[in-house]
């Protein structure tokens, strides 16, 4: 067993976990943050994507002990003071979600992407989300959602 201390969604958290506990299981089972979904458990689908020190990672491929001392942001941490983030609002406004299973991974991926690419082209967005799989939408509304989120972020920055 290992003690893991880290910042999750801006809050210091600690737990004692087995060495082989996956970050996805740590978040869901040890911390009760069930917004991170586990799909393929092979790092292919992207549903488990969280931000590790601001960068997207597959939590189903990451050991919890390896993130000790770091900062993790889950989908629950994207909203601030009860207000949806620009990315969450963009997805809601443009119907970028259907069943919602893949949505947390898309939201965290898009959050990191738009931080570094505030005015992306369609091709940029398609490439950015290409590691996340959705079986419901056909991706058109996801691309629209990311563009809408970029507009909302630009408005916030004005």
N, C-alpha and C positions, 0 to 999 in steps of 0.2 A: 504494500500500500504506500502511496505517496501523497503528500500534502501539495495541493495546487492552489496558488493564490494568483489572482489576476483581476483585471477590471472587465466587467461585462456590462455593456450598455451604460457605462459611466459610473457603475457601482462596484466597489471592491467586493470580491467574492472569494470564498475559500471552501475547499472540500477535500476529503481524503478519498482517493480513488486507486483502483488497481492500475498497474503500469500500462496495461493494454487497453484501458478505457478510451474509446474514441471520443473526440470532441463533441460529435453529434449526440452521443449517449450522455455525456457529461452535462451538456446544455439541457437536454430534454429530461433526463431522469434524475440527475443530481441537483440541478438548479430549477427545474420545473418550467423551463422556457421552451414550450412545445411548438413555437412558431417555426423553428428550424425543422424542415421535413426530411425524412430519410426515404429515398426512393430506391435506387438501384444498389446502393451500398458498395459501388465500385468506382465512384467518382465520375461517372459518365453523364448522369442526368442533370446535375446541378441544383437539385431541389434543396440540398443541404448547405448551399453556399452561405457563408458568413464572412464578415470582414475581420481580418486579423491585422491589427495595426493599420487599418484602412484599406487593406488589399484583400480582394476576394480569395477565399480558400474553400476547398471541399472539406467540410467538417467530418464527413464519413471516412476520410483518408488521413486524418490528423489525430495524433494521440493527444489527449488532454494534458498530459504532463509536459508536452513540448511547447505549450502556450503559457506556461507559468511565467508570471512577470510581464505578460503582454496585455493588450487591450483587444477584446472581442466585441463586435457589434452584431447583434442578431436583428431579425426583422422587427422584433419588439422594441429595439432601440432606435429605430429610424424616426419615429414620431417624437416630437419635443413638446413638453408641457400640454399633452393632450391634443396637439394639432398634428395632423398627418404631414409628413414631409412632402416636398414638391414632387418627388418620384412617386410616392404613394398616391398623391392627388392626380398626377398624370395618368397613372394606370386606372384609377377609378373613373376619371372623366372620359377616357378613350376606350374603355372596355378591354383593357389589356390583360384581363384575367377571366377565366371561365370557371372551372371547378375550383381553382385556387391552390391546388397541390403544389404546382411549380412556382407559384407567385413569390414566396419568400426569397428563393434563389434569384429570380429575375430582379426583384427590388434591390437586393444587396449588390448584385452585379452592376445594375444600372446606376446605383448611387456612386459607386467607386468610379465607374466609367465617366459619368458626367462631371465629376469633380475635376478630372484631367482633360476632358473633351467637352467644353461647354456648348459648342455649336457643331454637332456632328452631322455628317451626311448620312443618307440611308445606308450606304455601304459600311460606314463606320459603325452604325448601330447594329446592323446585321452581324458584322464580325464580332462585336463586343458581346452579343448575347448568344453567339453560336454554340457556346458550351453549355447552354441551358436548354433542356428539352421540354416541349409542351405538346400534349396530344390533343388539345382542344381548339386552339385558335388559328393555326395557320400562320402565325407570327405577324400578320399585317397590323393588327391592333397593338401588338407589343411594340413594334417599331414606331407607330403613331404615339403610343404612350411615352416612350423615351423622348421623342421630339417635344411632346407637350411638357414633359418634366423639364426639359432644357429651357423652354419658354418661361415656365414658372420660376425656375431658378434665376433666369436673367431678370425677370420682373422683381424678384426679391433683392437682387443685387443693385437695382437702380436706385 
